[in-house]
Amino acid sequence: MRRSAAGPEPRRGTGRFRPRTRLTGDMVVDELRKIGFANMADYMKSTPQGDPYLDFSALTRDQTAALSEVTVEDFLDHRGEDARAVKRVKFKLHDKRAALLDLGRHLGLFETKHKHDVPVEIDISDIRDTILKRLARLPLRHRQTKGAETDMLGLPPLRHTSTLLQPNNRLPRICNARD
């Protein structure tokens, strides 16, 4: 399909693309269902002695959709006159767990995000008072480094312990020239 300079871009799912690209959510869910609910017992039978063997002759189309791999090996067991032809068949199913998780998410069975509605109230004045109390308990030597321009809080170094801020003290007010 060509698009003219002035015309709109062609939509997918219209015209000749429709038969090839028709895919529905139900089709995807159905394929996941085939994989998620596949059972190994559908692919095996057992002898009267209880020995298992594979029997793919009666598989349905849905059961074969769950197969991810089938390997057939022909080889000789032993050598010489004792040699016998052996056919080893292995098969794997698609990942059931992944298919079931995808189905569960699609159906909304799993909560993907945990939501906790907890009201939080913060009183800044309490935080300020707590910080000032803790600062007052720190010895001067821990807050100040020799020769430093500022202490660990970014404040000018304190010269005397009597200048420490106490929780009840207020910070000095800085006035403009107009005041």
Secondary structure, DSSP 4 states (H G I P E B T S, - for coil): ----SSSPPPPTTSGGGHHHH---HHHHHHHHHHHHT--GGGTEEE-TT--EEE--TT--HHHHHTEEEEEEEEEEESSGGG-EEEEEEEEEE--HHHHHHHHHHHTT-S-SS----------HHHHHHHHHHHHHHS-HHHH--TT-SS-TTSSPPPS-GGGSPPTTPPPPPPPPTT-
